[in-house]
Amino acid sequence: MIRSSLYPEQRLCRRAMGWAVKLKVNPKQVQVTSLPGKWGSCAPDGVVTLADDLATKGEDFQDYVIVHELLHLRYRDHGKQFKAVMTALVPNWRELEQQSQHGTERQTGTD
């Protein structure tokens, strides 16, 4: 269990690194910063960036964004393999994606 004394950004980074181990990917860096209009991004050099206010969202939504961005270390596009792995790991990802489009002012936060 993650201690509640951690800052929200630290919890997000730890959550992301936990998923990285499960996915067997190795991000060069996971950073949390202000990302207007996005929930996350994955740069070609392996740096995964998460929006700082993602920490205020539910864990299901956090997992959706984290897994989505980490999978881009393996799949650069949103092709069939990407979607299949997303479905296996975050079965309700399509619903969460819809929430991100319609429930907030942000885009889906993808790339």
N, C-alpha and C positions, 0 to 999 in steps of 0.2 A: 504494500500500500504506500502510495506517495504521501509524504507528510504535507499537511496543509500549511506549514510554515514557509514552504517554497513560494516564491513569487509566481504569479500566473504564467509569465513567460517561461520560467524555468520548468514548470509542469508541462507546458506545451513541448518544449525541447525534449524533455524526458519521454514524453508520450511518443514523439516522432522517432526517437532513437529506439524505443521498444518495438515500434512497427518496422523500423529498418532491419532489426535483427530477424523478425519474423519473415520479412520479405527477402532477406538475404541480399540486401543492397547496402552500399556504403556511401552515403552522402559525404561530400568533401566537408560540408559545413551545414548546420541547421541554424538559421537565425530567425529571430522574431523582431519585426519592425513595423512601422506604419506602412500599409499598402493600400492607398486609396483606390477603391474600385475593384479590388481583388482580395480573395481570402488566402491565396498562396501562389507560389511560382516555383519552377524548377529550372535553373539555368543550365545550359549545355556543359558548363564546367563542374556540375555536381553540387552546386550550392542551392539548397532548398530554403526558401523564405516563406514564413508564415506571418499573416497579419496579426498584429498585437491584440486586436480586439476579438480575434478568434477565441481567445481565452475566456471570453464571456459567454460563449455558445455552449450548448450541450455536448457531452462526450461523443454522442453518435455523429453529430455534425463535424466535430473536430476530427474524428477518425476518418470520415469521408474525405475531408480536405487533405489530411496528412497522407493517407493511403494514395489518393489521387496524385499528389505531387511526387511522392516517393516512387510510384510506379513509372514515372517519367524517366527515372534513372535506368530503367530497363526498356521501356517502350516510349519512343519520342512522340508518337501520335496517339490518337484515340481510336485505333483500329480494333478489330475483332478480338485479338489477344488481350489488349488492354481492358476492354469491356468485360471479357470473360473473367479475368482475374479480379477486377473490381467487384463483379457479382459474387464471386466465390468468397471474397474477404469482407465486403460490406454489402450484404444482400439488398438492403433498402437504399442503395446509393442513388438510384434514379429519383426516388421520392425526395431525398435530401437535396439533390441537385435542383429539383423543382422548387423546393422551399427557398433555396439560395437565390433563385431567380425572382420568385414572386413574393417571398416573405420579407425581403429586405431591399434596400436600394442598390445593393451590390450586384455585380455580374456573378457568374458561376465561380469566378476565382481561378479559372483554369488558364494556365500559361499565358 
